Amino acid sequence: MNIKLLAIGKTDNKCLQELIDDYKKRLSHYIKFDFEIIADIKNAKNLSELQQKEKEGELILSKITNTDFVILLDENGKSFSSIDFADFLQKKMNTGIKTLVFVIGGPYGFSKSVYEKAQGKISLSAMTFSHQMIRLFITEQIYRAFTIIKNEPYHHQ
């Protein structure tokens, strides 16, 4: 199974990007992991919230194939402990999914068409974090999940 992370807009913070890159490198020992940035919408300030979500949604959907299993990172999604998330990933690998895609939307969330395409939603916290921070958190949690699956000494219970 491959894992792909899609996110709207580039990371402005170099320190965050260095941490993300570190976890991406660590993940390469376990799985093919791609992190794809979708460029910010041009002239977004001139668009309504709905128009911005629709345009971002079109870009997101253009990066997803019919065989991808799509999970949205959404505040209304299912919450997992790290161990439960590792079990979730293991089950997805066991089902023969070719590519599992996690999607981080723009500042207003996802368009209706993206919600319709998704097979699930995950919430990383009841708190609100910047889209920049979520990139790091999900990348670290995917890495943590693989260390749990492999019974390696990274996660402490």
C-alpha positions in Angstrom: 0.0 0.0 0.0 1.1 3.6 -0.7 0.1 6.5 1.4 -0.3 10.0 0.0 -0.9 13.2 1.9 -2.5 16.0 -0.1 -2.6 19.5 1.3 -3.6 22.9 0.1 -0.9 25.6 0.0 2.8 25.4 0.8 4.3 25.5 4.3 5.7 28.9 5.2 7.5 27.8 8.3 10.9 26.3 7.6 11.2 24.6 11.0 7.9 22.8 10.5 9.0 21.7 7.0 12.2 20.3 8.4 10.3 18.2 10.9 7.8 17.0 8.2 10.8 16.1 6.0 12.4 14.2 8.9 9.2 12.1 9.4 8.9 11.6 5.6 12.4 10.2 5.5 11.7 7.9 8.5 8.5 6.7 6.8 10.4 5.6 3.7 11.7 2.6 5.7 8.2 1.3 6.0 6.1 2.4 3.1 6.0 4.6 -0.1 4.8 8.0 1.3 4.1 10.9 -1.0 3.3 14.4 0.2 1.8 16.5 -2.5 1.1 20.2 -2.1 -1.7 21.8 -4.1 -1.0 25.4 -4.9 -3.1 28.0 -3.2 -6.0 29.4 -5.2 -5.0 32.7 -6.9 -7.1 35.7 -5.9 -8.8 33.8 -3.1 -9.6 37.1 -1.4 -12.0 37.9 -4.2 -13.9 34.6 -3.8 -16.6 33.7 -1.3 -16.0 30.9 1.1 -18.1 28.5 -1.0 -16.3 29.5 -4.2 -13.0 28.9 -2.6 -14.0 25.5 -1.3 -15.3 24.6 -4.8 -12.1 25.6 -6.5 -10.0 23.8 -4.0 -12.2 20.8 -4.3 -11.7 20.6 -8.0 -7.9 20.7 -7.5 -8.1 18.0 -4.8 -10.3 15.7 -6.9 -7.9 16.1 -9.8 -5.2 14.5 -7.7 -7.3 11.5 -6.7 -7.9 8.3 -8.8 -10.9 6.1 -8.7 -9.0 3.4 -6.9 -7.7 5.6 -4.1 -9.1 5.2 -0.6 -9.7 8.8 0.5 -9.7 9.9 4.2 -10.3 13.6 5.0 -8.7 15.2 8.0 -11.8 16.9 9.3 -12.8 18.3 12.7 -16.0 16.2 12.5 -14.2 12.9 11.8 -13.5 9.9 13.9 -10.9 10.2 16.7 -8.3 7.5 17.3 -5.7 6.8 19.9 -2.3 6.2 18.3 -2.7 2.4 18.8 -6.2 2.5 17.2 -4.9 4.5 14.3 -2.1 1.9 13.8 -4.8 -0.8 13.8 -6.8 1.2 11.3 -3.7 1.4 8.9 -3.0 -2.3 9.4 -6.6 -3.2 8.4 -6.4 -0.9 5.3 -3.1 -2.6 4.3 -4.7 -6.0 4.8 -7.6 -5.2 2.5 -5.3 -4.7 -0.5 -5.9 -0.9 -1.0 -3.3 0.3 -3.4 -3.2 4.0 -2.3 -4.6 5.5 0.9 -4.9 9.3 0.6 -5.2 11.6 3.5 -6.4 15.1 2.6 -5.9 18.4 4.4 -8.3 21.0 3.0 -8.1 24.7 2.9 -9.1 27.2 5.6 -12.8 26.6 5.1 -12.7 22.8 4.8 -13.9 20.8 1.9 -16.4 21.1 -0.9 -19.5 18.9 -1.1 -17.9 17.0 -4.0 -14.8 16.1 -1.9 -17.0 14.9 1.0 -18.9 12.7 -1.5 -15.6 11.2 -2.8 -14.2 10.4 0.6 -14.6 7.0 2.2 -13.9 8.4 5.7 -13.0 11.3 8.0 -10.5 11.5 10.8 -10.2 14.2 13.4 -6.7 14.6 15.0 -8.1 16.6 17.9 -11.1 18.4 19.2 -8.9 21.5 19.2 -8.3 23.6 16.1 -4.8 23.7 14.7 -3.4 25.5 11.7 -3.2 23.6 8.5 0.6 23.9 8.7 0.6 22.1 12.1 -1.8 19.3 10.9 0.7 18.3 8.2 3.3 17.6 10.8 0.9 15.9 13.2 -0.5 13.5 10.6 2.9 12.7 9.2 4.2 11.9 12.7 1.2 9.8 13.6 1.6 7.8 10.4 5.2 7.2 11.4 4.2 6.3 14.9 1.6 3.9 13.6 4.2 2.0 11.6 6.5 1.8 14.6 3.5 0.3 16.6 2.7 -2.1 13.8 6.4 -3.2 13.7 6.6 -3.3 17.6 9.4 -0.9 17.6 10.4 1.3 20.6 9.0 4.7 19.6 5.5 4.7 21.1 5.3 4.3 24.9 2.1 3.0 26.4 
